[in-house]
């Protein structure tokens, strides 16, 4: 059997194991190990198994993951999200659909300091959805806005998705963070436009709330300083070259603790709970990374990615036709896998094809994260949808119907990024 055929079989076995609900990291590690044993013998496979976990877990950029995860958990557990929503509520609540817009703005603010989508949805579900129910919002609009707003968590930096992509492709995490800013703002704007269109066609879907005075609006801004300060510390520090993304994670985690203690939101018990939760999430991600690199070693030795790239080149398809096929593949994967799993499974195969076609790797990272965001709100998995349903008890079918207009907005955002790559590349180009 040729090495290339063995690589194809390996990919198929990984998919079957994941469908059988085996842990994704273990699936990739097992297939990678057995594939290496078939190609290099048991001694060679054991050598890789003995060196890869230490080499890549000790890889300096990976230390950013537990730091940003810990910061996100602290923020989620200390109620900063409710302060953001209350402020946005004061400014936008008097508009039709204003509370749904406030949810989007709050999610964008949380995304700038959390980097995790599901945590955002859980946080905002407890705050925004009850308030929208109070003002008789349609369940579809209320749930759709929160579920879609949560997807901003892995596009607006700091993003764990960008960290994972940067590690696997050896691209600058700082450049990826910068590349996500304008697309994140663009998608936020498109979500707001979507809400205006919905309430314009169905005024009863999002009734206007009571007006607030200008003084009340100004006073409400005191709930936003935590977010602004952390964002300036993290992203401003990276952009100014004061510290690396990994150091930014440490600064952000320390800043989140200081702010939470200063505002009396964090107790010793809460700190302990946050540490345990962050450790669990980090362990899951690190296992994915170890499995991905073992699988990558096997695939590289099988030469399957290069054979695939050569096959695609021989087809003489236009490069945007190939890109469209890749994006459709990621849309389908996003329906069944979470962002981390989809990235670590496919990047070893897809990345050589994309770079061979001449696409910018930083731009492609933004596109991939945006495409996989759609999977967070589309059936059959739709983790954001299930997380929101678990908190709010809104029926799943109502939530899935509610997110459809926002999926359309995300498709528009992808099209704009493909047509105008500088939306993503403008800020990194200034570094």
C-alpha angles and dihedrals in degrees: 000000000000120000090241092056090048089054091053091049090049093055090049092050091050090054092048092049091050091049086052087058096248112153108274096227092050091046092056094042092050095048092043092051095048091045092051090048089054093049103035105017129252094291092056092047092049089049091056092044090052097049108033099066094051095038096052101033087053089049105123099229090057090067086073090070100067090041095054091040091053091048091051092049092049091051093046092050098046102056100246088137092063091054091053093049093048090054094047089045091056092053101039107021094096092062125086104263088010096135091052088050090048088054091054093047091048091049090051089051093049090046089060091063106023112044095198125103105199092047089054093051093050091048095048094040089064093048111029105033096057089049092051091048088052090059093045098252117174109261091231094057095041095049095037093054094050095043092047094042089056091062088069086073093081097039105046108066139286086056126170088205091060091047091053093046092047093051094048095045098034091237124146110274089202091056090048090051091052091046091057097057102078095038088050092052090045092052091047089054092048090051090052091049089050091055091050090052092049095050090041091059095035109028092180092060092077115016119199116258130219119296121252127211122249089249091055090050092052093045090051090062090075086080092063102057093088091059095042093049095049092045092051091047094050107033096026090051093050094046092048091049093240093130143357124257089260092052088046088058090055092047091048094049092048091045092051090053093047093048093046092049093044091052091044093240097121127068129183089255091051090049091053092049090049092050092052093047093047090049092053094049092045092050090053092050094045091051088054091051094050092048091046094053093047089050090046090054090053095046092047090052091047089052089220096136091053092045089052091049090050091048092052092048090051090055088066092216119162109264093240089054089056090046091052090052091049092050092050088052090053092048089055093045090049090059091062108024134050120245096262094049094047092049097047093044098049109027095077088059103031101040097068089050093051096046090045088058090055100251118148109256093216092051091046090053090057091047092050094049091048093049092048089050087068089061089060090067103031129085145289095031106010097160093194090054094050092045091052093045090052092055101037103029090225109152115262093233091056091051094047090051090047095055096051096088089049091051087056089053090052091052089053089051091052091050091051091050091051092048094042110029091173089076085076099028101046098085096039087051089061094056 
